[in-house]
Amino acid sequence: MKTVIVRSYLEAMDAFAKRQKFSIPTMEQFVLKHGMEFAPHSTMCILRGRVKECFKNASLLARESGGNLIYCEGFAVSIIPTLHAWCVTRKGEVFEPTWKELGTYYGIPFKLSFVLKTICKRGVYGIIDDWERRWPLIRNTPPETEWKEIIECPQHN
């Protein structure tokens, strides 16, 4: 059921933004366009970081994994849809480093080099909600080959 909730939320926000004729895409539209769904049946909870520090927790986990885990950012539902970060394997298995309860995830796998470069430029963790610099990834989206990581799982291609 939660799988439907996160995608339905993104689609509802997309429809709202289109009706309002926003001048730039919203974070929800960006994630809906470039992201993919990760079902809870493939999720592993490996609580290791502080609550409310998901972007930091996932960034550090991806960096420390030696290339075995990929940083993902998008929207997830535990209780309500929220901007969130987690890690995945190349087969799409989710590793949740922040929440105690498993969620449902819809997000974008990012190249670690892009994540680290963005963190250095911003001075804070997180990729998509870069409001300080007026959302450069959303406003002027470079080719996906520069920032999006490929997931080998056939259901995610």
C-alpha positions as CSV (number, residue, x, y, z in Angstrom):
1,M,0.0,0.0,0.0
2,K,2.8,2.5,0.9
3,T,4.3,1.9,-2.6
4,V,1.2,3.5,-4.1
5,I,1.3,6.3,-1.6
6,V,4.7,7.7,-2.5
7,R,4.1,7.6,-6.3
8,S,0.6,9.0,-5.9
9,Y,2.0,11.8,-3.8
10,L,4.6,12.7,-6.5
11,E,1.9,12.5,-9.3
12,A,-0.5,14.7,-7.3
13,M,2.3,17.3,-6.8
14,D,3.2,17.1,-10.4
15,A,-0.4,17.8,-11.4
16,F,-0.6,20.7,-9.0
17,A,2.6,22.3,-10.3
18,K,1.3,22.0,-13.9
19,R,-2.0,23.7,-13.0
20,Q,-0.1,26.5,-11.2
21,K,2.3,26.8,-14.2
22,F,5.4,27.1,-12.0
23,S,8.4,28.6,-13.8
24,I,10.8,25.8,-12.7
25,P,10.1,22.1,-12.1
26,T,9.4,21.1,-8.5
27,M,11.5,18.6,-6.5
28,E,8.6,16.2,-6.8
29,Q,8.5,16.6,-10.6
30,F,12.3,16.1,-10.9
31,V,12.2,12.9,-8.8
32,L,9.2,11.6,-10.7
33,K,10.9,12.2,-14.0
34,H,14.4,10.8,-13.2
35,G,13.7,8.5,-10.3
36,M,12.5,4.9,-9.8
37,E,10.5,3.0,-7.2
38,F,12.1,0.8,-4.6
39,A,9.6,-1.6,-2.9
40,P,9.9,-2.3,0.8
41,H,10.3,-6.1,0.3
42,S,13.9,-5.5,-0.7
43,T,14.7,-3.1,2.2
44,M,17.3,-3.6,4.9
45,C,17.4,-1.4,7.9
46,I,20.9,-0.8,9.1
47,L,20.4,2.1,11.6
48,R,23.7,3.8,12.0
49,G,23.2,7.5,11.9
50,R,21.2,10.2,13.7
51,V,17.6,10.7,13.0
52,K,16.9,13.7,10.8
53,E,20.4,13.5,9.3
54,C,19.4,11.1,6.4
55,F,21.4,13.0,3.7
56,K,24.6,12.8,5.8
57,N,24.0,9.2,6.9
58,A,23.4,8.0,3.3
59,S,26.3,10.0,1.9
60,L,28.7,8.6,4.5
61,L,27.4,5.0,4.1
62,A,27.8,5.2,0.3
63,R,31.3,6.6,0.6
64,E,32.4,4.1,3.2
65,S,31.0,1.1,1.3
66,G,33.8,1.0,-1.2
67,G,31.5,1.3,-4.2
68,N,29.1,-1.4,-3.0
69,L,26.3,1.0,-2.1
70,I,24.8,3.8,-4.2
71,Y,23.5,7.1,-2.7
72,C,19.8,7.7,-3.5
73,E,17.8,10.7,-2.8
74,G,14.1,11.3,-3.4
75,F,10.9,10.8,-1.5
76,A,10.0,8.1,1.0
77,V,7.1,7.2,3.1
78,S,7.2,5.8,6.6
79,I,4.2,7.8,7.8
80,I,3.9,10.6,5.3
81,P,5.9,11.4,2.1
82,T,9.1,13.3,2.8
83,L,12.3,14.2,1.1
84,H,14.8,11.5,2.2
85,A,18.1,9.8,1.4
86,W,19.1,6.1,1.6
87,C,21.5,3.7,-0.2
88,V,20.9,0.9,-2.7
89,T,22.9,-2.0,-4.2
90,R,23.2,-2.2,-7.9
91,K,20.3,-4.7,-7.8
92,G,18.0,-2.2,-6.1
93,E,18.1,-3.5,-2.6
94,V,17.6,-0.6,-0.2
95,F,19.8,0.0,2.8
96,E,18.1,2.4,5.3
97,P,20.7,4.1,7.5
98,T,18.4,6.5,9.3
99,W,14.8,5.3,10.0
100,K,14.1,2.7,12.5
101,E,11.0,1.7,10.6
102,L,11.2,0.7,7.0
103,G,9.7,2.9,4.3
104,T,8.8,2.9,0.7
105,Y,11.2,4.7,-1.6
106,Y,11.0,6.6,-4.9
107,G,14.2,8.3,-5.8
108,I,17.3,8.8,-7.9
109,P,20.5,6.9,-7.6
110,F,23.4,9.4,-7.8
111,K,27.0,8.9,-8.8
112,L,29.2,9.2,-5.7
113,S,31.6,11.7,-7.4
114,F,28.6,14.0,-8.1
115,V,27.4,13.7,-4.5
116,L,30.7,14.5,-3.0
117,K,31.3,17.4,-5.4
118,T,27.8,18.8,-4.6
119,I,28.4,18.5,-0.9
120,C,31.7,20.4,-1.2
121,K,30.1,23.2,-3.2
122,R,27.1,23.5,-0.9
123,G,28.8,23.0,2.4
124,V,25.9,20.8,3.5
125,Y,24.6,17.4,2.8
126,G,21.8,16.7,0.2
127,I,21.5,17.1,-3.6
128,I,18.0,17.9,-4.8
129,D,16.9,20.6,-2.4
130,D,19.8,23.0,-3.1
131,W,17.7,26.1,-2.4
132,E,20.8,28.2,-1.5
133,R,22.0,28.0,-5.1
134,R,18.4,28.1,-6.5
135,W,18.2,24.4,-7.4
136,P,20.8,24.2,-10.1
137,L,20.3,20.5,-10.8
138,I,16.5,21.0,-11.3
139,R,16.8,24.4,-13.2
140,N,19.6,23.4,-15.6
141,T,19.6,19.6,-15.6
142,P,22.8,18.3,-17.2
143,P,22.7,15.0,-19.1
144,E,21.9,12.1,-16.7
145,T,25.3,10.5,-17.6
146,E,27.0,13.2,-15.5
147,W,25.1,12.6,-12.3
148,K,22.8,9.6,-12.4
149,E,24.1,6.1,-11.4
150,I,22.9,3.1,-13.3
151,I,21.1,0.4,-11.4
152,E,21.6,-3.0,-13.0
153,C,18.3,-4.5,-11.8
154,P,16.1,-5.0,-14.9
155,Q,13.0,-3.7,-13.1
156,H,14.8,-0.4,-12.6
157,N,16.0,0.3,-16.1
